[in-house]
Amino acid sequence: MISTEPPSGTKLAVAGGATIGAAVLLGVVGLLAVLQGLAAILQGPTFVIGFEYVYKIDPNGWGWIHLLLGLVAVVIAVCLFLRKTWAAVAAIVIAGLSIVVNFMWVPYYPWWSLIVIALDVFIIWAVSVWRQSQLAAD
């Protein structure tokens, strides 16, 4: 059953802590996306190019996508720490885009993509819960 009561102080503290955790995770996921993008652009020896799949974007194109997405995610994570009001919505949007991009990246690096998708889902949950809690408390 869904409760219509405003969240208690403990729930707000947990949600606030989860949001700080989400900001950290968003920053880390963004930084890793930047590194992943650079690896794809530079096509270093650790970057494996597998079979061709439905999503026919060359590794250089994927690299630029991951690089730009990662840079935006890092900026949004910093703004979440600074408690910018627009950063929560932007974090949800960028995490959603990251889910789509990593879903399309699954054929190349399946385990990595699934881990990032799971982290993005947590980020969306944590930021969404925090915003709802703040609105209910006001």
C-alpha positions in Angstrom: 0.0 0.0 0.0 1.3 3.5 -0.9 1.6 5.9 2.0 0.4 9.4 1.5 2.3 10.7 4.6 5.3 12.9 4.1 8.6 11.1 4.6 10.1 11.1 8.1 13.5 12.7 9.0 15.2 9.3 8.7 13.8 8.7 5.2 15.0 12.2 4.1 18.5 11.5 5.5 18.7 8.2 3.6 17.5 9.9 0.4 19.9 12.8 0.9 22.7 10.3 1.4 21.7 8.4 -1.6 21.7 11.6 -3.6 25.3 12.4 -2.5 26.1 8.8 -3.4 24.4 9.3 -6.8 26.5 12.4 -7.4 29.7 10.5 -6.7 28.6 7.6 -8.9 27.5 9.9 -11.7 31.0 11.5 -11.5 32.7 8.2 -11.5 30.6 6.8 -14.3 31.2 10.0 -16.3 35.0 9.8 -15.7 35.0 6.2 -16.8 33.0 7.1 -19.9 35.6 9.7 -20.7 38.3 7.1 -20.4 36.3 4.6 -22.4 35.7 7.2 -25.1 39.4 8.1 -25.3 40.3 4.4 -25.6 37.8 4.0 -28.5 39.0 7.2 -30.2 42.7 6.3 -29.8 42.0 2.6 -30.4 44.7 1.5 -28.0 45.8 -2.1 -27.7 43.2 -2.9 -25.0 40.2 -1.9 -27.1 38.7 -4.9 -28.9 36.7 -4.4 -32.0 34.4 -7.4 -32.4 31.8 -8.4 -34.9 29.5 -5.9 -36.7 26.1 -5.5 -35.1 22.9 -3.7 -36.0 24.3 -0.4 -34.5 26.9 0.4 -37.2 28.9 3.1 -35.6 32.6 2.8 -35.9 34.7 2.7 -32.7 35.8 6.3 -33.3 32.2 7.4 -33.4 31.4 5.5 -30.2 34.4 7.0 -28.6 33.1 10.5 -29.2 29.7 9.7 -28.0 31.1 8.2 -24.7 33.6 11.1 -24.3 30.9 13.8 -24.7 28.4 12.0 -22.5 31.1 11.4 -19.8 32.1 15.1 -19.8 28.5 16.2 -19.4 28.0 13.6 -16.6 31.0 14.9 -14.7 29.8 18.5 -14.9 26.3 17.5 -13.8 27.8 15.5 -10.9 29.7 18.6 -9.7 26.5 20.7 -9.9 24.7 18.1 -7.9 27.3 18.5 -5.1 26.7 22.3 -5.4 23.0 21.7 -5.0 22.0 23.4 -8.2 18.3 22.9 -8.7 18.5 22.0 -12.4 21.2 19.4 -11.8 18.7 16.8 -10.4 16.7 16.8 -13.6 19.8 16.9 -15.7 21.2 13.9 -13.8 18.1 11.9 -14.6 18.3 12.8 -18.2 22.0 12.1 -18.6 21.7 8.8 -16.7 18.8 7.9 -19.0 20.9 8.7 -22.1 23.7 6.7 -20.6 21.4 3.7 -20.3 20.5 4.0 -24.0 24.1 4.4 -25.1 25.3 1.5 -23.0 22.5 -0.7 -24.2 23.8 -0.1 -27.7 27.3 -0.7 -26.5 26.4 -4.2 -25.1 27.6 -6.1 -28.2 31.1 -4.7 -27.7 31.5 -4.9 -23.9 28.5 -6.7 -22.4 29.5 -7.0 -18.7 30.8 -3.4 -18.6 27.7 -2.1 -20.3 25.4 -4.0 -17.9 27.3 -2.7 -14.8 27.0 0.9 -16.1 23.3 0.4 -16.8 22.7 -0.8 -13.2 24.6 2.2 -11.8 22.6 4.5 -14.0 19.4 3.0 -12.7 20.5 3.6 -9.1 21.5 7.2 -10.0 18.0 7.8 -11.4 16.3 6.2 -8.4 18.4 8.1 -5.9 18.0 11.5 -7.5 14.2 10.9 -8.0 13.6 9.9 -4.4 15.6 12.9 -3.1 13.6 15.4 -5.2 10.3 13.9 -4.2 11.3 13.9 -0.6 12.4 17.5 -0.7 9.1 18.6 -2.3 7.1 16.7 0.3 9.0 18.2 3.1 8.5 21.8 2.0 
